[in-house]
Amino acid sequence: MPTTTRRERERADLTQLILDGARRVFERDGHDGLSIRKVAREIEYSPGTIYLYYKDKDALVLALHEDAFTRKAQLFAPLMQVEDPQERLIAMGRSYIKHALANPSDFHLMFVDGCPMQALRDAGQEWHTSNGAFQMLRATIAEGVDTGGFRQNINPDSMAVILWSMVHGCSMLILSERLGMLSDESRQRAIDDMFAQMRVLLAANN
């Protein structure tokens, strides 16, 4: 194996080790409890090694933020093989909620913690991390319109935001324990009814 290839692989492996360690610290101690030194102890490396990869805590949190979105997009990718656009959208929505409930710290990092956004603003950059998953959502809606399965007056961009907001809001309500007035059965019924309303919203005969 060429030296450059080996070095690139070693660098990629160490980067992933750092991210995995930082994610464990974040899950355990939250944003305020996350530090370069804690991550170093977690993976049994020196803080100096981590600083070679990430200049500060904000850069590390931003990398965690982007990694969480990458892993979420990877969950959606196989669902693009679902032939019917409507069934694909429902599958994506259920996957979104399931992932959020199974990975609350990821969800918090992706959508609640403000540090990544501030780090981007400080660097003069725009947030584009969710583009992959959003484009899959938009493409599915556009396909449904093009093939006649969805209403022809649907704007894919607008509908993607609407559907994302519905599923995201449902996930947030559950994670923040704001649906405690509902039994588990009623909560599941509400989720199923939400997806039923999505079908109505998209239906070509509306």
Kinemage of the C-alpha trace (Angstrom):
@kinemage 1
@onewidth
@group {chain A} dominant
@subgroup {mainchain}
@vectorlist {calphas} color= white
{ca met a 1} P 0.000 0.000 0.000
{ca pro a 2} L 1.431 3.440 -0.945
{ca thr a 3} L 2.559 5.555 2.009
{ca thr a 4} L 0.121 8.381 1.177
{ca thr a 5} L -2.818 5.973 1.079
{ca arg a 6} L -1.821 4.446 4.398
{ca arg a 7} L -1.478 7.867 5.978
{ca glu a 8} L -4.848 8.954 4.631
{ca arg a 9} L -6.465 5.849 6.081
{ca glu a 10} L -4.763 6.337 9.433
{ca arg a 11} L -5.919 9.947 9.487
{ca ala a 12} L -9.486 8.933 8.625
{ca asp a 13} L -9.452 6.237 11.311
{ca leu a 14} L -8.223 8.661 13.962
{ca thr a 15} L -10.748 11.290 12.895
{ca gln a 16} L -13.542 8.754 13.354
{ca leu a 17} L -12.101 7.673 16.706
{ca ile a 18} L -12.156 11.292 17.883
{ca leu a 19} L -15.730 11.807 16.677
{ca asp a 20} L -16.939 8.589 18.308
{ca gly a 21} L -15.280 9.566 21.586
{ca ala a 22} L -16.673 13.098 21.417
{ca arg a 23} L -20.163 11.736 20.750
{ca arg a 24} L -19.972 9.550 23.859
{ca val a 25} L -18.868 12.520 25.972
{ca phe a 26} L -21.634 14.678 24.480
{ca glu a 27} L -24.247 12.004 25.230
{ca arg a 28} L -22.992 11.650 28.791
{ca asp a 29} L -22.165 15.242 29.753
{ca gly a 30} L -23.948 17.450 27.216
{ca his a 31} L -22.525 20.428 25.351
{ca asp a 32} L -21.379 22.295 28.448
{ca gly a 33} L -19.550 19.213 29.737
{ca leu a 34} L -17.791 18.495 26.458
{ca ser a 35} L -14.117 19.467 26.274
{ca ile a 36} L -11.054 18.546 24.252
{ca arg a 37} L -9.417 17.132 27.399
{ca lys a 38} L -12.409 14.929 28.185
{ca val a 39} L -12.432 13.575 24.652
{ca ala a 40} L -8.701 12.935 24.873
{ca arg a 41} L -9.202 10.920 28.051
{ca glu a 42} L -12.114 9.069 26.468
{ca ile a 43} L -10.024 7.828 23.531
{ca glu a 44} L -6.720 7.643 25.475
{ca tyr a 45} L -4.852 10.162 23.324
{ca ser a 46} L -3.215 13.435 24.241
{ca pro a 47} L -5.209 16.687 23.848
{ca gly a 48} L -2.480 17.858 21.481
{ca thr a 49} L -3.345 15.101 19.043
{ca ile a 50} L -6.967 16.216 18.904
{ca tyr a 51} L -5.904 19.819 18.367
{ca leu a 52} L -4.101 18.671 15.220
{ca tyr a 53} L -7.521 17.773 13.822
{ca tyr a 54} L -9.818 20.341 15.454
{ca lys a 55} L -8.668 23.802 16.448
{ca asp a 56} L -11.119 24.118 19.349
{ca lys a 57} L -14.273 22.752 20.934
{ca asp a 58} L -16.545 24.618 18.505
{ca ala a 59} L -14.831 23.019 15.521
{ca leu a 60} L -15.243 19.602 17.119
{ca val a 61} L -18.947 20.197 17.849
{ca leu a 62} L -19.475 21.365 14.262
{ca ala a 63} L -17.856 18.147 13.024
{ca leu a 64} L -20.163 16.128 15.304
{ca his a 65} L -23.123 18.095 13.959
{ca glu a 66} L -22.179 17.344 10.359
{ca asp a 67} L -21.469 13.698 11.129
{ca ala a 68} L -24.925 13.295 12.672
{ca phe a 69} L -26.560 14.631 9.510
{ca thr a 70} L -24.396 12.383 7.343
{ca arg a 71} L -25.494 9.310 9.271
{ca lys a 72} L -29.145 10.398 9.028
{ca ala a 73} L -28.853 10.827 5.252
{ca gln a 74} L -27.382 7.335 5.078
{ca leu a 75} L -30.571 6.027 6.710
{ca phe a 76} L -32.643 7.688 3.994
{ca ala a 77} L -30.515 6.501 1.064
{ca pro a 78} L -31.802 2.878 0.989
{ca leu a 79} L -35.377 4.165 1.153
{ca met a 80} L -34.879 5.795 -2.253
{ca gln a 81} L -35.285 2.263 -3.623
{ca val a 82} L -38.952 2.229 -2.546
{ca glu a 83} L -40.724 2.442 -5.890
{ca asp a 84} L -43.859 4.369 -4.974
{ca pro a 85} L -43.033 8.020 -4.065
{ca gln a 86} L -45.850 8.245 -1.533
{ca glu a 87} L -44.798 5.085 0.290
{ca arg a 88} L -41.206 6.301 0.155
{ca leu a 89} L -42.162 9.578 1.851
{ca ile a 90} L -44.042 7.744 4.588
{ca ala a 91} L -41.079 5.407 5.114
{ca met a 92} L -38.728 8.401 5.331
{ca gly a 93} L -40.994 10.084 7.859
{ca arg a 94} L -41.245 7.018 10.067
{ca ser a 95} L -37.486 6.533 9.825
{ca tyr a 96} L -36.967 10.162 10.864
{ca ile a 97} L -39.083 9.779 14.005
{ca lys a 98} L -37.594 6.394 14.881
{ca his a 99} L -34.050 7.725 14.549
{ca ala a 100} L -34.836 10.826 16.615
{ca leu a 101} L -36.317 8.795 19.468
{ca ala a 102} L -33.465 6.285 19.414
{ca asn a 103} L -30.768 9.001 19.261
{ca pro a 104} L -31.951 11.997 21.308
{ca ser a 105} L -28.449 13.412 21.743
{ca asp a 106} L -27.949 13.399 17.963
{ca phe a 107} L -31.297 15.156 17.516
{ca his a 108} L -30.317 17.762 20.099
{ca leu a 109} L -26.969 18.318 18.417
{ca met a 110} L -28.545 18.579 14.962
{ca phe a 111} L -31.424 20.916 15.779
{ca val a 112} L -31.259 22.340 19.301
{ca asp a 113} L -27.661 23.101 20.195
{ca gly a 114} L -26.743 26.529 18.850
{ca cys a 115} L -22.967 26.135 18.910
{ca pro a 116} L -22.554 24.744 15.367
{ca met a 117} L -24.550 27.616 13.895
{ca gln a 118} L -22.510 30.203 15.783
{ca ala a 119} L -19.282 28.541 14.648
{ca leu a 120} L -20.463 28.786 11.037
{ca arg a 121} L -21.416 32.431 11.445
{ca asp a 122} L -18.027 33.181 12.986
{ca ala a 123} L -16.385 31.550 9.968
{ca gly a 124} L -18.607 33.453 7.536
{ca gln a 125} L -20.134 30.227 6.225
{ca glu a 126} L -23.706 29.178 5.533
{ca trp a 127} L -25.383 26.104 6.994
{ca his a 128} L -25.930 23.433 4.350
{ca thr a 129} L -25.526 20.246 6.365
{ca ser a 130} L -29.059 18.948 5.793
{ca asn a 131} L -28.888 19.358 2.010
{ca gly a 132} L -28.459 15.644 1.323
{ca ala a 133} L -31.542 14.499 3.218
{ca phe a 134} L -33.577 17.517 2.107
{ca gln a 135} L -32.776 16.895 -1.553
{ca met a 136} L -33.883 13.256 -1.209
{ca leu a 137} L -37.161 14.496 0.243
{ca arg a 138} L -37.599 17.116 -2.468
{ca ala a 139} L -36.700 14.676 -5.258
{ca thr a 140} L -39.302 12.195 -4.032
{ca ile a 141} L -42.004 14.872 -4.035
{ca ala a 142} L -40.980 16.057 -7.515
{ca glu a 143} L -41.092 12.462 -8.766
{ca gly a 144} L -44.607 12.030 -7.390
{ca val a 145} L -45.734 15.187 -9.175
{ca asp a 146} L -44.022 14.203 -12.444
{ca thr a 147} L -45.531 10.710 -12.469
{ca gly a 148} L -49.044 11.957 -11.677
{ca gly a 149} L -49.321 10.377 -8.252
{ca phe a 150} L -49.363 13.753 -6.467
{ca arg a 151} L -51.289 16.958 -7.064
{ca gln a 152} L -49.875 18.828 -10.038
{ca asn a 153} L -49.858 22.219 -8.295
{ca ile a 154} L -47.466 21.078 -5.578
{ca asn a 155} L -44.257 23.053 -5.237
{ca pro a 156} L -41.584 20.480 -4.247
{ca asp a 157} L -39.571 22.974 -2.186
{ca ser a 158} L -42.584 24.200 -0.233
{ca met a 159} L -44.037 20.734 0.278
{ca ala a 160} L -40.652 19.399 1.444
{ca val a 161} L -40.578 22.087 4.145
{ca ile a 162} L -44.187 21.353 5.139
{ca leu a 163} L -43.662 17.602 5.463
{ca trp a 164} L -40.319 18.043 7.240
{ca ser a 165} L -41.959 20.447 9.693
{ca met a 166} L -44.735 17.959 10.470
{ca val a 167} L -42.384 15.056 11.157
{ca his a 168} L -39.788 17.178 12.924
{ca gly a 169} L -42.404 18.825 15.128
{ca cys a 170} L -43.827 15.454 16.096
{ca ser a 171} L -40.336 14.205 16.997
{ca met a 172} L -39.623 17.310 19.051
{ca leu a 173} L -42.899 17.066 20.968
{ca ile a 174} L -42.215 13.466 21.920
{ca leu a 175} L -38.568 14.026 22.848
{ca ser a 176} L -39.396 17.071 24.970
{ca glu a 177} L -42.085 15.025 26.769
{ca arg a 178} L -44.810 17.448 25.689
{ca leu a 179} L -47.252 14.670 24.779
{ca gly a 180} L -47.516 13.215 28.252
{ca met a 181} L -51.268 13.835 28.202
{ca leu a 182} L -51.542 10.985 25.677
{ca ser a 183} L -51.222 7.287 26.347
{ca asp a 184} L -48.668 5.344 24.299
{ca glu a 185} L -51.522 3.999 22.194
{ca ser a 186} L -53.000 7.456 21.575
{ca arg a 187} L -49.603 8.889 20.719
{ca gln a 188} L -49.004 6.150 18.161
{ca arg a 189} L -52.471 6.753 16.747
{ca ala a 190} L -51.642 10.446 16.398
{ca ile a 191} L -48.472 9.587 14.477
{ca asp a 192} L -50.376 7.230 12.180
{ca asp a 193} L -53.066 9.869 11.609
{ca met a 194} L -50.382 12.424 10.750
{ca phe a 195} L -49.082 10.176 7.984
{ca ala a 196} L -52.638 9.575 6.800
{ca gln a 197} L -53.075 13.352 6.499
{ca met a 198} L -49.854 13.512 4.487
{ca arg a 199} L -51.417 11.146 1.982
{ca val a 200} L -54.463 13.414 1.738
{ca leu a 201} L -52.255 16.473 1.337
{ca leu a 202} L -50.368 14.870 -1.545
{ca ala a 203} L -53.217 13.032 -3.275
{ca ala a 204} L -53.681 13.722 -6.981
{ca asn a 205} L -57.489 13.842 -6.677
{ca asn a 206} L -57.475 16.813 -4.257
